[in-house]
Amino acid sequence: MTLSNKQKQHLKGLAHSLKPVVQLGGNGLTEGVLAEIESAINFHELIKVKIPTDDKEEKSLIMDAIVRETQATKIQSIGHTLILFKPSDEKKIELPRR
């Protein structure tokens, strides 16, 4: 899904007050964690995922894998936090026109 800058800005504003829904543990990105992210994003549409690692390359690879596996849109990554958006069938979040 391709979003315009205006739509991304809108989603960043909505995500600002959100707390991370999923936090990766010591085992990293497991099937269980991916299932939890998938479940959360299908329910909320817009979520934050916390990736507590100091290795920038590893963090980047984990973020890319999450985006690829969930087929969600990466809105932003700040520090250890990844913001994802994936519209559900119920369309809970109304995006501004392009």
A tleap script that builds the chain and sets N, CA, C and O, in Angstrom:
source leaprc.protein.ff14SB
mol = sequence {
  NMET THR LEU SER ASN LYS GLN LYS GLN HIE
  LEU LYS GLY LEU ALA HIE SER LEU LYS PRO
  VAL VAL GLN LEU GLY GLY ASN GLY LEU THR
  GLU GLY VAL LEU ALA GLU ILE GLU SER ALA
  ILE ASN PHE HIE GLU LEU ILE LYS VAL LYS
  ILE PRO THR ASP ASP LYS GLU GLU LYS SER
  LEU ILE MET ASP ALA ILE VAL ARG GLU THR
  GLN ALA THR LYS ILE GLN SER ILE GLY HIE
  THR LEU ILE LEU PHE LYS PRO SER ASP GLU
  LYS LYS ILE GLU LEU PRO ARG CARG
}
set mol.1.N position { 0.834 -1.170 0.000 }
set mol.1.CA position { 0.000 0.000 0.000 }
set mol.1.C position { 0.884 1.240 0.000 }
set mol.1.O position { 1.785 1.359 0.831 }
set mol.2.N position { 0.639 2.148 -0.908 }
set mol.2.CA position { 1.405 3.382 -0.997 }
set mol.2.C position { 0.610 4.511 -0.368 }
set mol.2.O position { -0.552 4.736 -0.705 }
set mol.3.N position { 1.246 5.211 0.543 }
set mol.3.CA position { 0.598 6.329 1.229 }
set mol.3.C position { 1.274 7.630 0.831 }
set mol.3.O position { 2.485 7.672 0.616 }
set mol.4.N position { 0.487 8.685 0.735 }
set mol.4.CA position { 1.058 9.997 0.446 }
set mol.4.C position { 1.696 10.543 1.728 }
set mol.4.O position { 1.462 10.022 2.818 }
set mol.5.N position { 2.498 11.589 1.585 }
set mol.5.CA position { 3.116 12.214 2.752 }
set mol.5.C position { 2.064 12.747 3.709 }
set mol.5.O position { 2.234 12.673 4.926 }
set mol.6.N position { 0.982 13.281 3.171 }
set mol.6.CA position { -0.103 13.809 3.999 }
set mol.6.C position { -0.731 12.693 4.837 }
set mol.6.O position { -1.030 12.889 6.015 }
set mol.7.N position { -0.929 11.530 4.231 }
set mol.7.CA position { -1.515 10.400 4.945 }
set mol.7.C position { -0.551 9.876 6.016 }
set mol.7.O position { -0.976 9.537 7.120 }
set mol.8.N position { 0.747 9.811 5.691 }
set mol.8.CA position { 1.738 9.370 6.669 }
set mol.8.C position { 1.798 10.330 7.859 }
set mol.8.O position { 1.879 9.893 9.007 }
set mol.9.N position { 1.758 11.621 7.587 }
set mol.9.CA position { 1.771 12.618 8.658 }
set mol.9.C position { 0.555 12.445 9.567 }
set mol.9.O position { 0.668 12.543 10.789 }
set mol.10.N position { -0.609 12.186 8.967 }
set mol.10.CA position { -1.836 11.957 9.733 }
set mol.10.C position { -1.667 10.737 10.651 }
set mol.10.O position { -2.031 10.789 11.826 }
set mol.11.N position { -1.119 9.649 10.116 }
set mol.11.CA position { -0.925 8.431 10.902 }
set mol.11.C position { 0.119 8.628 12.004 }
set mol.11.O position { -0.031 8.091 13.101 }
set mol.12.N position { 1.173 9.393 11.717 }
set mol.12.CA position { 2.184 9.680 12.738 }
set mol.12.C position { 1.551 10.434 13.904 }
set mol.12.O position { 1.862 10.177 15.067 }
set mol.13.N position { 0.663 11.365 13.577 }
set mol.13.CA position { -0.042 12.121 14.614 }
set mol.13.C position { -0.915 11.219 15.469 }
set mol.13.O position { -0.967 11.374 16.689 }
set mol.14.N position { -1.603 10.275 14.832 }
set mol.14.CA position { -2.448 9.338 15.573 }
set mol.14.C position { -1.608 8.400 16.435 }
set mol.14.O position { -2.019 8.029 17.534 }
set mol.15.N position { -0.439 8.019 15.940 }
set mol.15.CA position { 0.416 7.062 16.646 }
set mol.15.C position { 1.162 7.695 17.817 }
set mol.15.O position { 1.641 6.991 18.706 }
set mol.16.N position { 1.259 9.010 17.815 }
set mol.16.CA position { 2.060 9.693 18.828 }
set mol.16.C position { 1.687 9.291 20.256 }
set mol.16.O position { 2.569 9.078 21.089 }
set mol.17.N position { 0.407 9.188 20.540 }
set mol.17.CA position { -0.038 8.896 21.908 }
set mol.17.C position { -0.120 7.399 22.209 }
set mol.17.O position { -0.413 7.018 23.342 }
set mol.18.N position { 0.133 6.548 21.218 }
set mol.18.CA position { 0.034 5.103 21.424 }
set mol.18.C position { 1.225 4.557 22.197 }
set mol.18.O position { 2.337 5.074 22.090 }
set mol.19.N position { 0.987 3.522 22.963 }
set mol.19.CA position { 2.050 2.784 23.630 }
set mol.19.C position { 2.370 1.557 22.774 }
set mol.19.O position { 1.494 1.071 22.059 }
set mol.20.N position { 3.600 1.047 22.827 }
set mol.20.CA position { 3.911 -0.165 22.063 }
set mol.20.C position { 3.009 -1.332 22.474 }
set mol.20.O position { 2.865 -1.623 23.662 }
set mol.21.N position { 2.409 -1.993 21.494 }
set mol.21.CA position { 1.489 -3.101 21.738 }
set mol.21.C position { 2.274 -4.400 21.898 }
set mol.21.O position { 1.902 -5.263 22.692 }
set mol.22.N position { 3.356 -4.533 21.143 }
set mol.22.CA position { 4.174 -5.744 21.172 }
set mol.22.C position { 5.620 -5.340 21.433 }
set mol.22.O position { 6.121 -4.364 20.873 }
set mol.23.N position { 6.281 -6.114 22.297 }
set mol.23.CA position { 7.696 -5.869 22.558 }
set mol.23.C position { 8.458 -7.168 22.356 }
set mol.23.O position { 8.114 -8.197 22.937 }
set mol.24.N position { 9.494 -7.114 21.529 }
set mol.24.CA position { 10.308 -8.306 21.304 }
set mol.24.C position { 11.093 -8.634 22.564 }
set mol.24.O position { 11.577 -7.740 23.258 }
set mol.25.N position { 11.213 -9.917 22.850 }
set mol.25.CA position { 11.959 -10.356 24.020 }
set mol.25.C position { 13.369 -10.788 23.657 }
set mol.25.O position { 13.893 -10.434 22.601 }
set mol.26.N position { 13.964 -11.551 24.544 }
set mol.26.CA position { 15.332 -12.003 24.357 }
set mol.26.C position { 15.500 -12.969 23.200 }
set mol.26.O position { 16.598 -13.106 22.661 }
set mol.27.N position { 14.418 -13.644 22.809 }
set mol.27.CA position { 14.502 -14.611 21.706 }
set mol.27.C position { 14.378 -13.948 20.338 }
set mol.27.O position { 14.474 -14.620 19.312 }
set mol.28.N position { 14.167 -12.638 20.320 }
set mol.28.CA position { 14.069 -11.929 19.047 }
set mol.28.C position { 12.734 -12.144 18.361 }
set mol.28.O position { 11.698 -12.271 19.013 }
set mol.29.N position { 12.773 -12.183 17.051 }
set mol.29.CA position { 11.558 -12.294 16.244 }
set mol.29.C position { 11.217 -13.773 16.048 }
set mol.29.O position { 11.837 -14.462 15.239 }
set mol.30.N position { 10.230 -14.244 16.794 }
set mol.30.CA position { 9.814 -15.645 16.709 }
set mol.30.C position { 8.450 -15.725 16.032 }
set mol.30.O position { 7.806 -14.705 15.784 }
set mol.31.N position { 8.020 -16.950 15.737 }
set mol.31.CA position { 6.691 -17.158 15.130 }
set mol.31.C position { 5.599 -16.598 16.032 }
set mol.31.O position { 4.637 -15.997 15.555 }
set mol.32.N position { 5.755 -16.799 17.340 }
set mol.32.CA position { 4.766 -16.306 18.301 }
set mol.32.C position { 4.664 -14.791 18.299 }
set mol.32.O position { 3.568 -14.233 18.356 }
set mol.33.N position { 5.811 -14.130 18.234 }
set mol.33.CA position { 5.831 -12.665 18.205 }
set mol.33.C position { 5.179 -12.160 16.916 }
set mol.33.O position { 4.395 -11.212 16.942 }
set mol.34.N position { 5.505 -12.793 15.796 }
set mol.34.CA position { 4.894 -12.406 14.519 }
set mol.34.C position { 3.378 -12.587 14.555 }
set mol.34.O position { 2.637 -11.744 14.050 }
set mol.35.N position { 2.920 -13.689 15.155 }
set mol.35.CA position { 1.485 -13.936 15.274 }
set mol.35.C position { 0.825 -12.863 16.131 }
set mol.35.O position { -0.280 -12.415 15.827 }
set mol.36.N position { 1.496 -12.453 17.194 }
set mol.36.CA position { 0.972 -11.408 18.082 }
set mol.36.C position { 0.900 -10.066 17.350 }
set mol.36.O position { -0.081 -9.336 17.489 }
set mol.37.N position { 1.926 -9.742 16.579 }
set mol.37.CA position { 1.930 -8.496 15.800 }
set mol.37.C position { 0.796 -8.525 14.780 }
set mol.37.O position { 0.063 -7.547 14.627 }
set mol.38.N position { 0.659 -9.647 14.088 }
set mol.38.CA position { -0.407 -9.802 13.077 }
set mol.38.C position { -1.783 -9.615 13.712 }
set mol.38.O position { -2.638 -8.919 13.165 }
set mol.39.N position { -1.986 -10.235 14.858 }
set mol.39.CA position { -3.256 -10.127 15.567 }
set mol.39.C position { -3.533 -8.683 15.990 }
set mol.39.O position { -4.639 -8.176 15.805 }
set mol.40.N position { -2.524 -8.031 16.555 }
set mol.40.CA position { -2.673 -6.650 17.023 }
set mol.40.C position { -2.948 -5.696 15.871 }
set mol.40.O position { -3.791 -4.806 15.991 }
set mol.41.N position { -2.245 -5.873 14.757 }
set mol.41.CA position { -2.425 -4.943 13.638 }
set mol.41.C position { -3.774 -5.154 12.946 }
set mol.41.O position { -4.362 -4.206 12.425 }
set mol.42.N position { -4.259 -6.393 12.942 }
set mol.42.CA position { -5.582 -6.644 12.374 }
set mol.42.C position { -6.677 -6.024 13.231 }
set mol.42.O position { -7.718 -5.615 12.718 }
set mol.43.N position { -6.438 -5.956 14.540 }
set mol.43.CA position { -7.436 -5.389 15.447 }
set mol.43.C position { -7.361 -3.865 15.480 }
set mol.43.O position { -8.390 -3.196 15.394 }
set mol.44.N position { -6.154 -3.310 15.605 }
set mol.44.CA position { -5.977 -1.870 15.802 }
set mol.44.C position { -5.711 -1.082 14.524 }
set mol.44.O position { -5.993 0.116 14.491 }
set mol.45.N position { -5.193 -1.688 13.495 }
set mol.45.CA position { -4.769 -1.063 12.236 }
set mol.45.C position { -3.463 -0.277 12.359 }
set mol.45.O position { -2.635 -0.326 11.450 }
set mol.46.N position { -3.263 0.445 13.464 }
set mol.46.CA position { -2.061 1.257 13.658 }
set mol.46.C position { -1.442 0.852 14.989 }
set mol.46.O position { -2.068 1.004 16.038 }
set mol.47.N position { -0.213 0.336 14.950 }
set mol.47.CA position { 0.426 -0.128 16.186 }
set mol.47.C position { 1.886 0.299 16.252 }
set mol.47.O position { 2.500 0.669 15.252 }
set mol.48.N position { 2.417 0.234 17.476 }
set mol.48.CA position { 3.844 0.422 17.697 }
set mol.48.C position { 4.417 -0.900 18.176 }
set mol.48.O position { 3.798 -1.609 18.970 }
set mol.49.N position { 5.614 -1.224 17.683 }
set mol.49.CA position { 6.326 -2.431 18.102 }
set mol.49.C position { 7.679 -1.983 18.654 }
set mol.49.O position { 8.397 -1.221 18.007 }
set mol.50.N position { 8.017 -2.455 19.839 }
set mol.50.CA position { 9.293 -2.100 20.482 }
set mol.50.C position { 10.328 -3.176 20.190 }
set mol.50.O position { 10.089 -4.360 20.428 }
set mol.51.N position { 11.475 -2.760 19.675 }
set mol.51.CA position { 12.549 -3.689 19.322 }
set mol.51.C position { 13.791 -3.294 20.126 }
set mol.51.O position { 14.575 -2.454 19.683 }
set mol.52.N position { 13.972 -3.899 21.312 }
set mol.52.CA position { 15.065 -3.483 22.191 }
set mol.52.C position { 16.407 -4.130 21.843 }
set mol.52.O position { 16.818 -5.095 22.486 }
set mol.53.N position { 17.069 -3.613 20.852 }
set mol.53.CA position { 18.429 -4.057 20.525 }
set mol.53.C position { 19.260 -2.831 20.159 }
set mol.53.O position { 18.758 -1.881 19.559 }
set mol.54.N position { 20.524 -2.867 20.526 }
set mol.54.CA position { 21.405 -1.729 20.238 }
set mol.54.C position { 22.136 -1.874 18.913 }
set mol.54.O position { 22.765 -0.926 18.444 }
set mol.55.N position { 22.058 -3.058 18.304 }
set mol.55.CA position { 22.709 -3.312 17.025 }
set mol.55.C position { 21.820 -2.755 15.907 }
set mol.55.O position { 20.756 -3.305 15.621 }
set mol.56.N position { 22.263 -1.663 15.280 }
set mol.56.CA position { 21.444 -0.996 14.261 }
set mol.56.C position { 21.123 -1.903 13.079 }
set mol.56.O position { 20.005 -1.885 12.564 }
set mol.57.N position { 22.102 -2.692 12.652 }
set mol.57.CA position { 21.883 -3.576 11.507 }
set mol.57.C position { 20.849 -4.656 11.849 }
set mol.57.O position { 19.960 -4.952 11.049 }
set mol.58.N position { 20.975 -5.231 13.029 }
set mol.58.CA position { 20.025 -6.263 13.474 }
set mol.58.C position { 18.616 -5.671 13.596 }
set mol.58.O position { 17.638 -6.294 13.183 }
set mol.59.N position { 18.522 -4.465 14.165 }
set mol.59.CA position { 17.235 -3.800 14.327 }
set mol.59.C position { 16.595 -3.541 12.965 }
set mol.59.O position { 15.393 -3.742 12.791 }
set mol.60.N position { 17.391 -3.102 12.014 }
set mol.60.CA position { 16.902 -2.847 10.664 }
set mol.60.C position { 16.391 -4.129 10.009 }
set mol.60.O position { 15.338 -4.130 9.372 }
set mol.61.N position { 17.141 -5.214 10.169 }
set mol.61.CA position { 16.727 -6.500 9.600 }
set mol.61.C position { 15.424 -6.994 10.233 }
set mol.61.O position { 14.552 -7.512 9.536 }
set mol.62.N position { 15.291 -6.832 11.553 }
set mol.62.CA position { 14.068 -7.250 12.243 }
set mol.62.C position { 12.881 -6.427 11.760 }
set mol.62.O position { 11.809 -6.972 11.499 }
set mol.63.N position { 13.070 -5.111 11.641 }
set mol.63.CA position { 11.987 -4.239 11.172 }
set mol.63.C position { 11.556 -4.620 9.758 }
set mol.63.O position { 10.361 -4.698 9.470 }
set mol.64.N position { 12.519 -4.855 8.886 }
set mol.64.CA position { 12.210 -5.251 7.509 }
set mol.64.C position { 11.453 -6.574 7.472 }
set mol.64.O position { 10.518 -6.740 6.689 }
set mol.65.N position { 11.863 -7.516 8.324 }
set mol.65.CA position { 11.203 -8.823 8.377 }
set mol.65.C position { 9.757 -8.684 8.863 }
set mol.65.O position { 8.859 -9.340 8.336 }
set mol.66.N position { 9.535 -7.830 9.865 }
set mol.66.CA position { 8.176 -7.615 10.378 }
set mol.66.C position { 7.295 -7.031 9.279 }
set mol.66.O position { 6.176 -7.494 9.062 }
set mol.67.N position { 7.798 -6.021 8.592 }
set mol.67.CA position { 7.026 -5.392 7.511 }
set mol.67.C position { 6.720 -6.403 6.414 }
set mol.67.O position { 5.596 -6.459 5.913 }
set mol.68.N position { 7.716 -7.202 6.041 }
set mol.68.CA position { 7.537 -8.193 4.983 }
set mol.68.C position { 6.525 -9.269 5.389 }
set mol.68.O position { 5.640 -9.611 4.606 }
set mol.69.N position { 6.650 -9.796 6.591 }
set mol.69.CA position { 5.799 -10.900 7.035 }
set mol.69.C position { 4.357 -10.463 7.299 }
set mol.69.O position { 3.428 -11.229 7.045 }
set mol.70.N position { 4.157 -9.246 7.802 }
set mol.70.CA position { 2.798 -8.784 8.115 }
set mol.70.C position { 2.144 -8.095 6.919 }
set mol.70.O position { 0.932 -7.879 6.914 }
set mol.71.N position { 2.938 -7.751 5.910 }
set mol.71.CA position { 2.473 -6.992 4.757 }
set mol.71.C position { 1.828 -5.668 5.175 }
set mol.71.O position { 0.881 -5.190 4.550 }
set mol.72.N position { 2.369 -5.098 6.245 }
set mol.72.CA position { 1.910 -3.806 6.729 }
set mol.72.C position { 2.784 -2.715 6.121 }
set mol.72.O position { 3.822 -2.999 5.524 }
set mol.73.N position { 2.360 -1.480 6.276 }
set mol.73.CA position { 3.117 -0.341 5.785 }
set mol.73.C position { 3.903 0.262 6.939 }
set mol.73.O position { 3.336 0.573 7.987 }
set mol.74.N position { 5.212 0.428 6.748 }
set mol.74.CA position { 6.041 1.068 7.766 }
set mol.74.C position { 5.805 2.565 7.682 }
set mol.74.O position { 6.071 3.192 6.656 }
set mol.75.N position { 5.304 3.130 8.767 }
set mol.75.CA position { 5.046 4.566 8.801 }
set mol.75.C position { 6.296 5.310 9.253 }
set mol.75.O position { 6.670 6.330 8.674 }
set mol.76.N position { 6.939 4.781 10.304 }
set mol.76.CA position { 8.107 5.465 10.854 }
set mol.76.C position { 8.825 4.531 11.811 }
set mol.76.O position { 8.215 3.630 12.387 }
set mol.77.N position { 10.107 4.745 11.976 }
set mol.77.CA position { 10.830 4.085 13.059 }
set mol.77.C position { 11.644 5.149 13.787 }
set mol.77.O position { 12.423 5.895 13.193 }
set mol.78.N position { 11.429 5.185 15.105 }
set mol.78.CA position { 12.139 6.146 15.941 }
set mol.78.C position { 12.819 5.355 17.045 }
set mol.78.O position { 12.147 4.704 17.845 }
set mol.79.N position { 14.137 5.405 17.097 }
set mol.79.CA position { 14.856 4.669 18.129 }
set mol.79.C position { 14.566 3.184 18.041 }
set mol.79.O position { 14.867 2.540 17.036 }
set mol.80.N position { 13.980 2.645 19.100 }
set mol.80.CA position { 13.669 1.215 19.160 }
set mol.80.C position { 12.216 0.922 18.788 }
set mol.80.O position { 11.763 -0.214 18.929 }
set mol.81.N position { 11.487 1.923 18.320 }
set mol.81.CA position { 10.057 1.767 18.072 }
set mol.81.C position { 9.729 1.826 16.594 }
set mol.81.O position { 10.183 2.717 15.875 }
set mol.82.N position { 8.928 0.857 16.148 }
set mol.82.CA position { 8.466 0.772 14.762 }
set mol.82.C position { 6.965 1.033 14.743 }
set mol.82.O position { 6.217 0.432 15.514 }
set mol.83.N position { 6.525 1.928 13.864 }
set mol.83.CA position { 5.098 2.223 13.718 }
set mol.83.C position { 4.612 1.581 12.422 }
set mol.83.O position { 5.157 1.836 11.349 }
set mol.84.N position { 3.578 0.743 12.535 }
set mol.84.CA position { 3.026 0.015 11.402 }
set mol.84.C position { 1.556 0.350 11.194 }
set mol.84.O position { 0.819 0.611 12.145 }
set mol.85.N position { 1.144 0.336 9.920 }
set mol.85.CA position { -0.265 0.551 9.577 }
set mol.85.C position { -0.684 -0.494 8.558 }
set mol.85.O position { 0.028 -0.768 7.592 }
set mol.86.N position { -1.852 -1.069 8.793 }
set mol.86.CA position { -2.438 -1.994 7.838 }
set mol.86.C position { -3.946 -1.888 7.981 }
set mol.86.O position { -4.496 -2.271 9.013 }
set mol.87.N position { -4.629 -1.370 6.954 }
set mol.87.CA position { -6.081 -1.209 7.071 }
set mol.87.C position { -6.788 -2.551 7.168 }
set mol.87.O position { -6.427 -3.510 6.486 }
set mol.88.N position { -7.801 -2.603 8.026 }
set mol.88.CA position { -8.596 -3.823 8.160 }
set mol.88.C position { -9.859 -3.687 7.319 }
set mol.88.O position { -10.091 -2.647 6.702 }
set mol.89.N position { -10.666 -4.726 7.295 }
set mol.89.CA position { -11.905 -4.690 6.520 }
set mol.89.C position { -12.879 -3.660 7.077 }
set mol.89.O position { -13.699 -3.115 6.338 }
set mol.90.N position { -12.792 -3.391 8.384 }
set mol.90.CA position { -13.732 -2.460 9.025 }
set mol.90.C position { -13.327 -0.998 8.858 }
set mol.90.O position { -14.120 -0.108 9.166 }
set mol.91.N position { -12.125 -0.732 8.383 }
set mol.91.CA position { -11.634 0.635 8.152 }
set mol.91.C position { -11.863 1.533 9.374 }
set mol.91.O position { -12.653 2.476 9.318 }
set mol.92.N position { -11.174 1.236 10.464 }
set mol.92.CA position { -11.325 1.994 11.702 }
set mol.92.C position { -10.691 3.387 11.604 }
set mol.92.O position { -11.167 4.342 12.216 }
set mol.93.N position { -9.616 3.482 10.828 }
set mol.93.CA position { -8.910 4.771 10.676 }
set mol.93.C position { -9.227 5.340 9.300 }
set mol.93.O position { -9.010 4.694 8.275 }
set mol.94.N position { -9.737 6.544 9.301 }
set mol.94.CA position { -10.072 7.240 8.057 }
set mol.94.C position { -8.856 8.053 7.627 }
set mol.94.O position { -8.417 8.951 8.345 }
set mol.95.N position { -8.318 7.737 6.458 }
set mol.95.CA position { -7.160 8.464 5.938 }
set mol.95.C position { -7.606 9.685 5.158 }
set mol.95.O position { -8.630 9.636 4.476 }
set mol.96.N position { -6.856 10.793 5.243 }
set mol.96.CA position { -7.178 11.953 4.429 }
set mol.96.C position { -6.937 11.632 2.946 }
set mol.96.O position { -6.164 10.735 2.608 }
set mol.97.N position { -7.595 12.364 2.098 }
set mol.97.CA position { -7.366 12.168 0.655 }
set mol.97.C position { -5.950 12.564 0.311 }
set mol.97.O position { -5.337 13.395 0.981 }
set mol.98.N position { -5.441 11.957 -0.744 }
set mol.98.CA position { -4.054 12.218 -1.146 }
set mol.98.C position { -3.845 13.688 -1.361 }
set mol.98.O position { -2.741 14.111 -1.704 }
savepdb mol mol.pdb
quit
